[in-house]
Amino acid sequence: MARRRFSATLALTAGLIAFPSIINVPSAKAKSSNSSFLVDHVRTKDPVVFITIDDGSVITDRVVELLLSRKIPVANFVLSEALKTHWKALHRIQRPGTSFENHSETHRLMSSLSLKEQTSEICRANEHVHGNYKKLPLFFRPPGGSHNSDTVTAAKKCGIQKIVMWNVEADQGKIVRSGGGSIRRGDIILLHYMNSLESSLKVVLAEIKRLGLRPASLRDYLAPAPLPVVNTTTLPQ
């Protein structure tokens, strides 16, 4: 499982490599084309990266203030329980460029579930997000990156536009990039709402600034373009 591999690598190297650390680790195994249903980075010539934050167990006032003061666009893949427990904090960080996406209802590994169970996990999470923010999620991130062909089928049944993985993970002052090297344009960066988020986010922001990159809204680059409005009164009879 990709997330566990990333976390294990971070744990083994913590204290051995100073900030910021770039370590060669396996990929999250998602397809890379923007047109494919599974993505782990965005193909773009713009100097941008994409900050995504998962789960929602710890959401501090300091993190909220950091997100707001820096005007950081974030794709939030929070759980249904977090939407209820931390609704005040999550509503505070709403701003242009920030979105609330789908991370399942109960954080179960998708590949261990039947198609019916996966569909329930994703569709019910959609209902919770829509109930809180009046907008349906466009993206789904399977917990731990665990997915199979049924996950794609279930996500599409629930109206999901993309399954969004990641190719960079940041935690406890360390940055791990799939394939090694520095963060690059189009990278999707995974963080978590936990006690270390504030420090991890500051590390990421300092590093992308050093590299001449900036955070951008994932929906601006991956959301499908709206269909043109056709004025039927001008069509030929």
TALINNOR-V106715 format. One record per pair of residues at least 4 apart in sequence whose C-alpha atoms are under 8 Angstrom apart, sorted by the first residue. I is the first residue (numbers start at 0). J is the second residue. Records with the same first field share a line. If there is no record, write none. Layout:
I=J / J
//
This chain:
0=4 / 143 / 144 / 145
1=5 / 25 / 26 / 27 / 28 / 143 / 144 / 145
2=6 / 27 / 143 / 144
3=7 / 143
4=8 / 24 / 25
5=9 / 24 / 168 / 175
6=10
7=11
8=12 / 24
9=13 / 170 / 173 / 175
12=16
13=171 / 173
16=20
17=173
18=172 / 173 / 202
19=172 / 173 / 174 / 202 / 206
20=172 / 173 / 174 / 175
21=173 / 174 / 175 / 176 / 179 / 180 / 181
22=174 / 175 / 176 / 177 / 179 / 180
23=175 / 176 / 177 / 178 / 179 / 180
24=175 / 176 / 177 / 178 / 179
25=177 / 178
26=166 / 177 / 178
27=39 / 144 / 164 / 165 / 166 / 177
28=39
29=37 / 38 / 39 / 164
30=35 / 36 / 37 / 38 / 39
31=35 / 37 / 38 / 39 / 40 / 41 / 42
32=38 / 40 / 41 / 42
33=38 / 40 / 41 / 42 / 221
35=161
36=151 / 160 / 161 / 162
37=161 / 162 / 163 / 164
38=161 / 162 / 163 / 164 / 165
39=163 / 164 / 165 / 166 / 186 / 187
40=164 / 165 / 166 / 185 / 186 / 187
41=185 / 186 / 187 / 220 / 221
42=185
43=184 / 185
44=184
45=184 / 185
46=184 / 185 / 211 / 212 / 213
47=184 / 185 / 186 / 212 / 213 / 214 / 215
48=183 / 184 / 185 / 186 / 187 / 188 / 212 / 213 / 214 / 215
49=73 / 74 / 185 / 186 / 187 / 188 / 214 / 215 / 216 / 217
50=72 / 73 / 74 / 187 / 188 / 189 / 190 / 214 / 215
51=73 / 74 / 75 / 76 / 187 / 188 / 189 / 190
52=73 / 74 / 75 / 76 / 77 / 189 / 190 / 191 / 192
53=75 / 76 / 77 / 78 / 102 / 189 / 190 / 191 / 192
54=76 / 77 / 78 / 81 / 102 / 191 / 192
55=77 / 78 / 81 / 85 / 191 / 192 / 193
56=81 / 192 / 193
57=192 / 193 / 194
58=62 / 63 / 85 / 88 / 192 / 193
59=63 / 88
60=64 / 88
61=65 / 197
62=66 / 196 / 197
63=67 / 88 / 91 / 92
64=68
65=69 / 197
66=70 / 71 / 72 / 92
67=71 / 92
70=94
71=96 / 97 / 214 / 215
72=94 / 95 / 96 / 97 / 98 / 214 / 215 / 216
73=96 / 97 / 98 / 215 / 216 / 217
74=97 / 98 / 99 / 100 / 216 / 217
75=97 / 98 / 99 / 100
76=99 / 100 / 101 / 102 / 139 / 140
77=81 / 82 / 99 / 100 / 101 / 102
78=82 / 101 / 102 / 103 / 104 / 105 / 106 / 124
79=83 / 103 / 104 / 105 / 124 / 127 / 128
80=84 / 104 / 105
81=85 / 86
82=86 / 89 / 127 / 128 / 131
85=89
86=90
87=91
88=92
89=93
92=97
93=97 / 98
96=215 / 216 / 217 / 218 / 219
97=216
98=136 / 218
99=128 / 132 / 136
100=128 / 135 / 136 / 137 / 138 / 139
101=121 / 124 / 125 / 128 / 136 / 137 / 138 / 139 / 140
102=106 / 121 / 124 / 139 / 140 / 141 / 142
103=107 / 120 / 121 / 123 / 124 / 139 / 140 / 141 / 142
104=120 / 121 / 123 / 124
105=120
106=141 / 142
107=111 / 142
108=112 / 141 / 142 / 143 / 145 / 146
109=117 / 141 / 142 / 145 / 146 / 147 / 150
110=145 / 146 / 147 / 150
112=116 / 117
113=117 / 149
114=118 / 149 / 150 / 152 / 153
115=119 / 153
116=120
117=121 / 149 / 150 / 153
118=122 / 150 / 153 / 154 / 156 / 157
119=123
120=124
121=125 / 139 / 153 / 154 / 157
122=126 / 154 / 157
123=127
124=128
125=129 / 135 / 136 / 157
126=130 / 135
127=131
128=132 / 133 / 134 / 135 / 136
129=133 / 134 / 135 / 136
130=134
136=159
137=158 / 159 / 160 / 161 / 222
138=159 / 160 / 161 / 162 / 163
139=154 / 159 / 161 / 162 / 163
140=144 / 162 / 163 / 164
141=145 / 146 / 162 / 164
144=164
146=150 / 151
147=151
148=152
149=153
150=154
151=155 / 162
152=156
153=157
154=158 / 159 / 160 / 162
155=159 / 160
160=222 / 223
161=221
164=187
165=186 / 187 / 188 / 189
166=176 / 177 / 186 / 187 / 188 / 189
167=174 / 175 / 176 / 177 / 182 / 186 / 187 / 188 / 189
168=174 / 175 / 176 / 188 / 189 / 190
169=173 / 174 / 175 / 188 / 189 / 190 / 199 / 200 / 203
170=174 / 190 / 191 / 195 / 196 / 199
171=195 / 196 / 198 / 199
172=198 / 199 / 202
173=199 / 202
174=203
175=179
176=180 / 181 / 182
182=186 / 207 / 210
184=212
190=196 / 199 / 200
191=196
192=196
195=199
196=200
197=201
198=202
199=203
200=204
201=205
202=206
203=207
204=208
205=209
206=210
207=211 / 212 / 213
208=212 / 213
215=219
216=220
217=221 / 222
218=222
230=234
//
